[in-house]
């Protein structure tokens, strides 16, 4: 997917895991974000709801997301309406076969 802007589902805590279909996400960022523009990406553990990190993506950043049942992420809303372009790739890696 190539996303320009924001999908509505990113504003809520969610997980892109799909059993047997998706357990790895790769995001390529084509625009800068910061505290002024908003849209930081935040991560937490699903069971405890404890935050595990966050970042403001910059142009050229690549983020690898481990989609498991205990992983959630959210994108905060834009404070300034600017283009936000992200390429999003979703994969399934059979970890049992690569052990």
Backbone as a ProteinNet text record, in pm:
[ID]
protein_1_A
[PRIMARY]
XXXXXXXXXXXXXXXXXXXXXXXXXXXXXXXXXXXXXXXXXXXXXXXXXXXXXXXXXXXXXXXXXXXXXXXXXXXXXXXXXXXXXXXXXXXXXXXXXXX
[TERTIARY]
84	0	87.9	43.1	104.7	-3.2	18.3	-83.7	-41.7	-130.8	-110	-216.4	-174.7	-268.8	-274.7	-393	-407.5	-535.5	-526.8	-646	-707.9	-839.7	-907	-866.3	-833.2	-802.2	-671.2	-585	-456.3	-468.7	-581.2	-600.6	-640.9	-661.9	-694.6	-588.2	-566.7	-472.4	-518.1	-426.1	-462	-341.4	-370.1	-269.9	-300.5	-201.6	-220.8	-194.7	-182.9	-160	-279.7	-252.5	-354.2	-294.7	-352.4	-296.8	-275.3	-152	-116.4	-103	-122.6	-116.4	-21.9	-27.1	55.5	111.3	244.6	307.2	430	450.7	561.8	515.5	540.2	509.1	634.7	646.1	757.7	698.1	736.1	686.7	802.6	784.3	883.5	823.9	892.4	839.1	899.9	813.6	855.4	841.5	793.8	777.2	825	857.1	903.5	787.2	799.7	707.5	790.1	728.8	793.8	686.6	729	634.5	538.1	580.4	495.5	386.2	419.7	323.1	236.2	286.5	214.6	244.1	154.9	161.9	281.5	308.7	410.3	349.1	434.4	392.5	427.2	328.1	348	321.5	390.5	381.8	350.9	279.5	253.1	230.3	240.3	208.3	57.7	-5.8	-151.6	-208.1	-141.3	-196.8	-185.8	-74.1	-54	-86	-97.2	-120.6	-3.8	110.8	229.3	298.7	331.8	402.8	541.2	584.5	717.8	804.5	747.7	827.3	743.4	808.3	742.4	849.3	809	901.3	825.1	887.6	837.3	913.3	847.5	916.8	970.2	1084.3	1147.7	1156.9	1166.9	1181.3	1300.5	1278.9	1384.8	1387.1	1311.1	1305.6	1236.1	1283	1221.3	1190.7	1065.3	1025.4	982	1034.6	994.2	904.2	782.8	686.8	662.9	684.2	659.2	512.2	432.5	289.7	266.3	243.6	206	82	20.6	-102	-77	46.5	76.4	140	114	173.8	63.6	66.6	-28.4	45.5	-9.4	46.8	-64.6	-29.5	-123.3	-45.1	-111.3	-51.9	-133.8	-67.5	-141.5	-185.9	-287	-343.9	-247.5	-264.6	-183.7	-224.4	-125.2	-150.5	-154.4	-76.1	-71	-97.5	-193.3	-229.6	-122.8	-37.2	67.8	58.4	112.3	111.6	187.8	134	200.5	198.3	313.9	321.1	402.4	339.5	401.1	372	475.8	457.3	450.6	351.6	326.3	326.1	412.2	423.2	393.7	314.5	279.1	317.8	381.9	433.2	398.3	408.3	400	532.2	594.5	718.7	687.9	713.3	692.2	818.4	817.6	935.9	976.1	880.1	910.4	998.7	979.5	1057.7	1198.8	1222.5	1355.7	1439.8	1386.6	1463.5	1574.7
-118.3	0	123.8	226.4	357.9	450.5	502.1	581.2	727.6	812.8	957.6	1009.4	1052.9	1093.8	987.5	974	881.1	799.9	669.5	586.1	604.7	600.2	623.4	523.8	400.2	298.3	323.8	410.1	430.8	513.3	583.4	669.8	593.3	464.2	381.3	273.2	226.8	117.7	-2.2	-59.9	-173.2	-261.2	-373.2	-472.6	-520	-529.2	-573.4	-723	-794.7	-938.2	-1010.2	-1102.8	-1191.6	-1331.5	-1420.3	-1554.9	-1622.3	-1666.4	-1734.2	-1643.4	-1512.1	-1418.9	-1301	-1240.9	-1121.9	-1128.3	-1119.6	-1107.4	-1015.7	-950.4	-856.8	-740.5	-620.3	-501.8	-420.3	-363.9	-275	-144.9	-34.4	97.1	181.4	242.5	332.6	472.3	566.2	701.9	795.1	874.1	968.1	1113.2	1136.7	1272.8	1279.2	1398.1	1420.7	1451	1404.9	1444	1486.5	1562.7	1603.4	1648.6	1702.1	1744	1850.7	1932.3	2038.2	1983	1884.8	1829.7	1720.1	1651.4	1537.2	1411	1314.9	1183	1099.1	1102	1008.3	869.3	769.6	630.3	581.4	525.4	478.2	328.1	260.1	114.9	79	-32.4	-81.2	-231.6	-290.9	-431.3	-442.9	-530.1	-540	-587	-680.8	-736.6	-640.6	-571.6	-482.6	-337.1	-303.7	-166	-73.2	-132	-53.7	-6.1	124.2	174.5	113.2	87.8	32.4	123	231.2	323.4	406.9	503.9	587.9	659	709.1	788.1	873.4	983.9	1069.2	1032.2	967.4	924.9	1043.1	1021.5	1118.9	1058.2	1143.9	1097.4	1002.8	885.5	785.9	682.4	704.4	605.4	478.1	365.7	235.4	175.9	138.1	78.7	-65.4	-157.4	-297.4	-321.5	-367.8	-390.2	-539.6	-586.9	-726.3	-739	-788.1	-804.5	-938.1	-931.6	-1049.4	-1011.5	-1109.2	-1081.6	-989.9	-977.4	-892.3	-760.1	-714.1	-592.6	-501	-374.7	-276.5	-147.6	-73.9	55.8	152.4	280.1	387.4	502	583.1	705.3	821.5	921.1	1034.6	1125.9	1204	1290.5	1400.8	1445.4	1556.3	1685.3	1765.1	1897.6	2001.4	1976.4	2063	1973.4	2009.8	1927.8	1939.9	1839.9	1829.9	1692.6	1676.8	1542.3	1444.5	1326.4	1217.9	1097.8	1063.5	956.5	840.9	723.7	603.9	484.9	408.6	281.4	173.5	88.7	-11.4	-150.3	-237.8	-374.9	-470.5	-573.1	-671.4	-810.2	-885.2	-1017.6	-1118.9	-1245.2	-1354	-1429.4	-1439.9	-1515.1	-1636.6	-1754.8	-1878.8	-1904.5	-1858.8	-1868.5	-2012.3	-2103.1	-2243.8	-2301.5	-2256.8	-2308	-2250.9	-2136.2	-2076.8	-2102.2	-2180	-2211.8	-2308
0	0	0	-68.5	-59.9	-7.8	112.3	179.7	179.7	131.2	140.2	234.8	350.9	454.1	561.7	620.8	732.2	713.5	734.6	740.8	879.4	889.1	1017.1	1124.9	1086.4	1187.1	1261.2	1211.9	1278.9	1405.6	1424.3	1541.4	1666.4	1655	1770	1784.1	1908	1929.4	1847.6	1772.4	1687.6	1661.9	1598.8	1565.8	1424.5	1339.7	1201.9	1183.8	1294.2	1289.4	1227	1136.8	1080.3	1081.7	1158.4	1174.6	1039.8	1017.2	894.1	773.1	791.2	677.7	700.5	819.6	845.3	986.3	998.1	1129.3	1125.7	1011.5	996.4	909.7	957.5	878.1	854.4	736.6	704.2	652.5	714.3	675.8	624	507.5	448.5	447.9	509.9	524.4	421	357.3	253.9	297.6	419.7	471.3	615.7	661.1	797.7	891.9	1015.5	1121.3	1242.3	1329.6	1453.6	1552.5	1665.3	1768.7	1718.2	1622.4	1568.9	1477.3	1393.3	1298.4	1358.3	1461.4	1517.6	1439.2	1448.9	1385.1	1430.3	1560.7	1608.2	1617	1606.8	1613.9	1754.2	1823	1959.5	1965	2055.2	2069.2	2214.1	2232.6	2368.4	2365.8	2483.5	2502.3	2519	2442.1	2442.5	2575.7	2640.5	2764.2	2882	2894.8	3009	2978	2850.3	2804	2838.9	2868.6	2902.5	2776	2766.6	2648.9	2638.5	2514.6	2492.7	2406.1	2353.8	2274.6	2180.7	2118.5	2018.5	1936.6	1819.5	1739.3	1639.7	1598.9	1492.5	1365.8	1269.5	1148.1	1067.5	1007.6	917.4	778.2	678.3	540.5	531.7	472.6	459.2	569.9	677.5	785.2	737.9	790.1	766.7	903.4	924.1	1051.4	1027.1	1106.7	1103.5	1223.8	1199	1306.4	1323.5	1443.9	1477.3	1513.3	1422.1	1447.6	1516.2	1645.5	1723.5	1803.2	1866.7	1941.3	2061	2105.4	2221.2	2180.4	2062.2	2009.1	1958.9	1997	1944	1912	1817.8	1784.9	1747.5	1748.6	1720	1657.5	1577.5	1523.7	1577.8	1635.1	1688.3	1574.3	1600.1	1496.8	1456.6	1333.3	1283.3	1352.9	1389.9	1445.9	1334.5	1230.2	1112.3	992.3	909	793.4	684.7	678.4	578	513.2	392.6	332.4	421.1	436.1	509.5	416.5	362.4	263.2	321.7	324.3	382.2	291.1	258.5	190.2	297.6	288.5	390.8	327.9	380.5	330.7	445.5	418.6	520.6	471.3	560.3	524.2	631.5	592.2	688	685.7	801.5	816.1	902.2	848.2	922.9	1004.8	1129.3	1214.9	1243.9	1243.2	1268.5	1156.7	1034	921.5	916.2	981.8	973.3	1098	1192.1	1313.9	1281.9
[MASK]
+++++++++++++++++++++++++++++++++++++++++++++++++++++++++++++++++++++++++++++++++++++++++++++++++++

